[in-house]
Amino acid sequence: MITQTRLTAAAGIATLLAAGPAAANDPFTLQLKWVTQAQFAGYYVALEKGFYEDAGLDVTIQPGGPDIAPPQVIAAGGADVIIEWMPAALAARERGVPLVNVAQFFNRSGMMLTCRADSGITAPEDFAGHTLGVWFAGNEYPFLSWMSRLDLSTSGPDADVEVLRQGFNVDPLLQNQASCISTMIYNEYWQVVDAGIPEDELVTFFYEDQGVATLEDGLYAVEESLDDPDYVDRLARFIAASAQGWAYAIENVDEAAEIIVEYDMAGAATFEVQQRQMENIATLITAPTEELGWLDPAAFTRTVEVLLSGESDPVISEDPGEAAWTHSVWDQSMSQ
C-alpha cells in the first residue's frame, strides 16, 4: 500500500530542495561500486545540474574499481554513503560492517549469464560439466545461491561446474575459456556483441527469470551513523537530490550520457556506449517518480530468501530482518 508520505514524495523533493538546509554546502562523499558509467548516471546528473548544490551539499563522487570494496571504504570512514549490491552488503554485515540500506533506486536486476550457443547449453540444467565465468569481490553471491538451488557444486575436485574467477571483461567467452560468463544487460553483454558474437549466437539467463534475482545498487550507510541527526539530515538531502537526478536522467537519456562522458576522467566512456547503457539502466528503475529510492520490503525478503537458499553453503547464515534496512531516512528526504 502506498502511504501518504510516498504519495507526497514528489512535492517533498521540490520543497526540500527549494528550502535548502540551514548551513549551505555541507560536504558529503559517495563511493561508487564501479567506474564512472551510466550505471551511476542519476548521481552525476544531480551533481552537474546543481541538484546537490540546491540541497546545500558539496558532493564528492568517488569512482570504484576492481580493487575497491565499498563496505571497506565506508567502514574506514572514507565515504558517507556507498553503492553496493544487497548480497555483498548483507554478507559484509555478517562479517562485522553493520551496513543498512537507506534507499534503493534499482528495483530490477540487470545481471545474467551469457553463454555461447555452440556450447550446447540451452537451460540451467545444462550447466553441469561446463566452465562458468563469475565475478567475485561480492558479485559472486547471487551466482553461488543459484548454483546451490540447482544442486550444483562449485568447489572441490568433483565440482559439478568449474568456476572461473572472471576479470571485469568478456575475454573468457571470446577466447572459449568459459561456456558462459557473468554480464550485465547494460554493460558486458553489449561488449560481447560489439566484439563480434551476434546476439543469435548467444544464450542468456537473466537472474530475474530464474527466481534468484537479488537487489543491486542500493545506498548503504553504517548503522551507528544513523543515530546522528546531522548526518541523517545530510543523507536525506542527498537522497532527495539523487532521486531528482535519476528522474532527470531517465527522461533525458542523451544528456545523461553526455554528462557521464564529461565526468569520466579515465576517458574510457564514449557517448554511444553510455547512451545505450543509459537506455538499459532505465529499464531497471521502474518505480514512479514519487517512489524513486523507496525499498520494497518484499524485494528485501526475496533477496534474503535467495541468499539463505543454499543448504550446504548459504551466503548468509541468518535473516538480518529490519535491522538491515530503514525507510526513516527516505521518509525524511521526501517530507521535509
C-alpha positions as CSV (number, residue, x, y, z in Angstrom):
1,M,0.0,0.0,0.0
2,I,1.3,3.5,-0.9
3,T,1.5,5.6,2.2
4,Q,0.6,9.3,2.3
5,T,4.3,10.0,2.7
6,R,5.0,8.3,-0.5
7,L,2.1,10.0,-2.3
8,T,3.5,13.4,-1.4
9,A,7.1,12.4,-2.2
10,A,7.4,14.4,-5.5
11,A,6.2,17.5,-3.8
12,G,8.5,16.8,-0.9
13,I,11.6,16.7,-3.2
14,A,10.7,20.1,-4.6
15,T,10.1,21.6,-1.2
16,L,13.2,20.1,0.4
17,L,15.5,21.3,-2.4
18,A,13.9,24.8,-2.6
19,A,14.1,25.4,1.1
20,G,17.7,24.1,1.4
21,P,19.5,23.5,4.8
22,A,20.4,25.9,7.4
23,A,24.1,25.6,6.6
24,A,24.9,25.5,2.9
25,N,27.4,23.3,1.1
26,D,27.8,20.5,3.7
27,P,30.4,18.1,2.5
28,F,29.2,14.6,1.5
29,T,31.0,11.8,-0.2
30,L,29.5,9.0,-2.2
31,Q,31.6,5.8,-3.0
32,L,30.5,4.1,-6.2
33,K,30.6,0.4,-6.7
34,W,32.3,0.6,-10.1
35,V,33.9,3.1,-12.5
36,T,32.2,6.2,-13.9
37,Q,29.5,5.0,-16.3
38,A,25.7,5.3,-16.8
39,Q,25.1,2.8,-14.1
40,F,25.5,5.9,-11.8
41,A,24.0,8.5,-14.1
42,G,21.5,9.8,-11.6
43,Y,24.2,10.9,-9.2
44,Y,26.4,12.6,-11.8
45,V,23.3,14.3,-13.3
46,A,22.4,15.6,-9.8
47,L,25.9,16.9,-9.5
48,E,26.1,18.5,-12.9
49,K,22.6,20.0,-12.9
50,G,23.2,21.6,-9.4
51,F,20.6,19.5,-7.6
52,Y,23.0,18.7,-4.8
53,E,24.1,22.3,-4.6
54,D,20.5,23.3,-4.3
55,A,20.2,20.9,-1.4
56,G,23.1,22.6,0.3
57,L,25.5,19.8,-0.3
58,D,29.1,19.8,-1.6
59,V,29.1,16.2,-3.0
60,T,32.2,14.3,-4.0
61,I,31.7,11.2,-6.1
62,Q,34.5,8.6,-5.8
63,P,34.6,6.1,-8.6
64,G,35.1,2.4,-7.8
65,G,37.1,-0.3,-9.5
66,P,38.2,-3.9,-9.3
67,D,40.4,-3.3,-6.2
68,I,37.9,-1.1,-4.3
69,A,35.4,-2.7,-1.9
70,P,32.8,-0.1,-0.9
71,P,32.0,-1.7,2.5
72,Q,35.7,-1.4,3.4
73,V,35.7,2.2,2.3
74,I,32.8,3.3,4.5
75,A,34.0,1.2,7.4
76,A,37.3,3.1,7.3
77,G,35.5,6.5,7.2
78,G,36.3,7.1,3.5
79,A,32.7,7.8,2.5
80,D,29.4,9.0,3.9
81,V,27.3,6.5,1.9
82,I,28.1,3.8,-0.6
83,I,26.5,2.0,-3.5
84,E,26.6,-1.8,-3.1
85,W,24.6,-4.9,-4.1
86,M,22.5,-6.2,-1.3
87,P,24.1,-9.7,-1.3
88,A,27.5,-8.1,-0.7
89,A,26.1,-5.7,1.8
90,L,24.4,-8.4,3.9
91,A,27.5,-10.6,3.8
92,A,29.6,-7.6,5.0
93,R,27.1,-7.0,7.7
94,E,27.6,-10.6,9.0
95,R,31.3,-10.0,8.9
96,G,31.0,-7.0,11.2
97,V,30.4,-4.0,9.0
98,P,26.8,-3.0,10.1
99,L,25.5,-1.7,6.8
100,V,21.9,-0.5,6.5
101,N,20.0,0.0,3.2
102,V,18.7,3.6,3.3
103,A,17.5,3.9,-0.4
104,Q,17.0,1.5,-3.3
105,F,16.8,3.1,-6.8
106,F,17.4,-0.1,-8.8
107,N,14.4,-2.4,-8.3
108,R,15.2,-4.9,-11.1
109,S,18.3,-6.9,-11.5
110,G,20.4,-6.5,-14.7
111,M,22.6,-9.5,-14.0
112,M,22.7,-12.6,-16.2
113,L,24.8,-15.4,-17.5
114,T,25.6,-15.1,-21.2
115,C,26.6,-18.4,-22.9
116,R,27.8,-19.3,-26.4
117,A,25.1,-21.1,-28.2
118,D,27.7,-23.6,-29.6
119,S,28.4,-24.7,-26.0
120,G,25.2,-26.8,-26.1
121,I,23.7,-25.0,-23.1
122,T,20.0,-24.3,-23.6
123,A,18.8,-24.4,-20.0
124,P,20.3,-24.1,-16.5
125,E,20.2,-27.9,-16.2
126,D,22.9,-28.0,-18.9
127,F,25.4,-26.1,-16.7
128,A,26.9,-29.3,-15.3
129,G,30.3,-30.1,-16.8
130,H,30.9,-26.6,-18.0
131,T,33.1,-23.7,-17.0
132,L,31.2,-20.6,-15.9
133,G,32.8,-17.2,-15.5
134,V,31.9,-15.5,-12.3
135,W,32.8,-12.1,-10.8
136,F,34.0,-12.1,-7.3
137,A,34.6,-9.2,-4.8
138,G,31.0,-9.6,-3.7
139,N,29.3,-10.2,-7.0
140,E,29.6,-14.0,-6.7
141,Y,26.9,-14.3,-4.1
142,P,23.8,-14.4,-6.3
143,F,25.6,-16.9,-8.6
144,L,26.5,-19.2,-5.7
145,S,23.0,-19.1,-4.4
146,W,21.7,-20.0,-7.8
147,M,24.0,-23.0,-8.2
148,S,23.0,-24.2,-4.7
149,R,19.4,-24.1,-5.7
150,L,20.2,-26.1,-8.8
151,D,22.1,-28.6,-6.5
152,L,25.3,-28.0,-8.5
153,S,28.5,-28.0,-6.5
154,T,31.1,-25.2,-7.3
155,S,34.2,-26.3,-5.4
156,G,36.3,-29.4,-4.8
157,P,37.8,-31.9,-7.2
158,D,34.4,-33.3,-8.1
159,A,32.6,-30.0,-8.6
160,D,29.6,-30.1,-11.0
161,V,30.7,-26.8,-12.6
162,E,34.1,-25.2,-12.8
163,V,34.0,-21.7,-11.7
164,L,36.4,-19.3,-13.5
165,R,37.2,-16.2,-11.5
166,Q,36.3,-13.8,-14.2
167,G,38.0,-10.5,-14.6
168,F,35.9,-7.5,-15.4
169,N,36.0,-8.1,-19.1
170,V,34.4,-10.6,-21.5
171,D,37.6,-12.3,-22.7
172,P,36.8,-15.8,-21.3
173,L,33.8,-16.1,-23.7
174,L,35.6,-14.6,-26.7
175,Q,38.5,-16.9,-26.2
176,N,36.4,-20.0,-25.4
177,Q,37.8,-20.3,-21.9
178,A,34.3,-20.5,-20.5
179,S,31.0,-21.6,-21.8
180,C,29.2,-18.8,-20.0
181,I,30.3,-15.6,-18.3
182,S,28.7,-13.1,-16.0
183,T,27.3,-10.0,-17.8
184,M,25.1,-7.0,-17.0
185,I,22.4,-6.1,-19.5
186,Y,23.7,-2.5,-19.6
187,N,27.4,-3.3,-20.0
188,E,29.2,-6.6,-20.6
189,Y,26.5,-8.2,-22.7
190,W,27.0,-5.5,-25.3
191,Q,30.7,-5.8,-25.1
192,V,30.3,-9.4,-26.3
193,V,28.1,-8.3,-29.2
194,D,30.4,-5.4,-30.1
195,A,33.4,-7.9,-30.1
196,G,31.8,-9.8,-32.9
197,I,29.5,-12.5,-31.5
198,P,26.0,-11.8,-32.8
199,E,23.0,-12.0,-30.5
200,D,21.6,-15.0,-32.3
201,E,24.7,-16.9,-31.3
202,L,24.2,-16.2,-27.6
203,V,22.0,-17.8,-24.9
204,T,21.2,-15.6,-21.9
205,F,19.8,-16.4,-18.5
206,F,18.5,-13.4,-16.5
207,Y,18.7,-13.8,-12.8
208,E,15.2,-12.2,-12.7
209,D,13.8,-15.0,-14.8
210,Q,15.5,-17.8,-12.7
211,G,13.9,-16.7,-9.5
212,V,17.3,-15.8,-7.9
213,A,17.3,-12.0,-8.6
214,T,18.7,-10.0,-5.7
215,L,18.7,-6.3,-5.2
216,E,21.6,-4.3,-6.8
217,D,22.9,-0.8,-6.5
218,G,21.4,0.3,-3.2
219,L,22.6,3.1,-1.0
220,Y,24.1,1.9,2.3
221,A,25.1,3.7,5.5
222,V,26.8,2.5,8.6
223,E,24.2,1.7,11.3
224,E,25.8,3.9,14.1
225,S,25.8,6.9,11.9
226,L,22.0,6.9,11.7
227,D,21.9,7.9,15.3
228,D,23.4,11.3,14.3
229,P,20.7,13.8,13.4
230,D,23.1,16.0,11.5
231,Y,24.3,13.1,9.4
232,V,20.7,11.9,8.7
233,D,19.8,15.4,7.6
234,R,22.6,15.4,5.1
235,L,21.8,11.9,3.9
236,A,18.1,12.8,3.5
237,R,19.0,15.8,1.4
238,F,21.4,13.6,-0.7
239,I,18.7,11.0,-1.3
240,A,16.2,13.7,-2.4
241,A,18.6,15.3,-4.8
242,S,19.7,11.9,-6.1
243,A,16.0,11.0,-6.8
244,Q,15.7,14.2,-8.8
245,G,18.9,13.3,-10.7
246,W,17.6,9.8,-11.6
247,A,14.2,11.1,-12.7
248,Y,16.0,13.6,-15.0
249,A,18.4,11.0,-16.3
250,I,15.7,8.6,-17.2
251,E,13.8,11.3,-19.1
252,N,16.9,12.8,-20.8
253,V,18.9,9.8,-21.8
254,D,21.2,11.6,-24.3
255,E,22.0,14.4,-22.0
256,A,22.7,11.9,-19.2
257,A,25.1,10.0,-21.4
258,E,26.9,13.3,-22.3
259,I,27.3,14.1,-18.6
260,I,28.8,10.7,-17.9
261,V,31.4,11.2,-20.7
262,E,32.3,14.6,-19.3
263,Y,32.9,13.2,-15.8
264,D,34.8,10.1,-16.9
265,M,38.4,11.2,-16.0
266,A,39.8,8.0,-17.4
267,G,38.4,8.9,-20.8
268,A,37.1,5.3,-21.4
269,A,33.4,6.3,-21.8
270,T,32.1,7.1,-25.3
271,F,28.8,8.7,-25.9
272,E,27.4,5.8,-28.0
273,V,28.2,3.2,-25.3
274,Q,26.9,5.4,-22.5
275,Q,23.7,6.2,-24.4
276,R,23.0,2.5,-24.9
277,Q,23.9,1.8,-21.3
278,M,21.6,4.5,-20.0
279,E,18.7,3.1,-22.1
280,N,19.2,-0.3,-20.4
281,I,19.7,1.2,-17.0
282,A,16.3,2.9,-17.3
283,T,14.6,-0.5,-17.6
284,L,15.9,-1.4,-14.1
285,I,14.4,1.6,-12.4
286,T,10.7,1.0,-12.8
287,A,9.2,2.9,-9.8
288,P,7.2,6.0,-10.4
289,T,8.9,9.3,-9.7
290,E,7.2,9.7,-6.3
291,E,8.6,6.4,-5.2
292,L,12.2,6.6,-6.5
293,G,14.6,5.2,-3.9
294,W,11.9,3.5,-1.8
295,L,13.0,0.0,-0.8
296,D,10.2,-2.6,-1.3
297,P,10.3,-4.8,1.8
298,A,9.1,-7.7,-0.3
299,A,12.1,-7.4,-2.5
300,F,14.3,-7.3,0.5
301,T,12.7,-10.5,1.8
302,R,13.1,-12.2,-1.6
303,T,16.8,-11.3,-1.7
304,V,17.3,-12.7,1.8
305,E,15.5,-15.9,0.9
306,V,17.7,-16.4,-2.2
307,L,20.9,-15.8,-0.1
308,L,19.7,-18.3,2.5
309,S,18.7,-20.9,0.0
310,G,22.0,-22.8,-0.3
311,E,21.7,-25.7,2.1
312,S,25.4,-26.6,2.1
313,D,26.9,-23.1,1.7
314,P,24.4,-20.2,2.2
315,V,25.7,-16.7,1.5
316,I,24.4,-15.5,4.9
317,S,23.7,-17.6,8.0
318,E,20.5,-15.8,9.2
319,D,17.9,-13.3,8.2
320,P,19.1,-9.9,9.4
321,G,15.5,-8.7,9.5
322,E,14.5,-5.0,9.5
323,A,17.8,-4.1,11.2
324,A,19.4,-4.2,7.7
325,W,17.1,-1.6,6.2
326,T,15.2,1.5,7.1
327,H,12.6,3.8,5.5
328,S,13.2,6.5,8.0
329,V,15.8,8.5,6.0
330,W,13.8,8.1,2.8
331,D,10.7,9.3,4.5
332,Q,12.6,12.3,5.9
333,S,14.0,13.1,2.4
334,M,10.6,13.2,0.9
335,S,8.6,15.0,3.6
336,Q,10.8,18.0,4.7
